């Protein structure tokens, strides 16, 4: 897929592809509301729009929002694109599917950068600055029976994400896809620091990317005579 990507906007990589593979297995189509957080170039939002979903995409970066808008127009996709911090621009709205490819790379700084290339991947010393916020946010934006798909690295605590989502009252989260990938330039440059922190074994120069899936339980006390929206299930599941 041809995409414009200004400097500082995350280039779709193996994590984007893994997330889109999982999205393709969901029963997503016309009438479903999809939200793509940390959209970057909008590549995952475009995948949702191709199957007819009503798509909203959000990024905090002005450059990313401009890129996503251009890419949506270029591909003839109708996507509502907003700039803001996670789901703040759609407060009060609910979505049937939420996809997220957040920054998750552990970095020496405990704070997330506010500008520059590192804004696309740096996420604090444990890689969880955005992941923990997203886990807390998800129950407020998922519709009953709605699905979350989030991709992250094994270096950022997969177990911590599974536990955090369960604490928020969602149905048990599980890893639905895995892919081992060699370190790219950023990770390679930090490999020694990762070893010192105990994030990887000595000599390790690869990470496991995972997609975590969870579902929000249906609303209790639905009105008589109404039909609940079916859970969006992976095809063949």
Secondary structure, DSSP 8 states (H G I E B T S, - for coil): ------TTS----HHHHHHHHHHHTB---TT-EEEEES-TTSHHHHHHHHTT-EEEEEES-HHHHHHHHHHHHHTT--EEEEESSTTGGGTT--EEEEEE----B--SSSS--SSSGGGGTB--TTS-HHHHHHHHHHHHHEEEEEEEEEEEEGGG-HHHHHHHHHHTT-S--EEEEEEEEE--HHHHHTHHHHHHHTSS-TT--EEEEEEEEEE----TT--TT--------BTT-
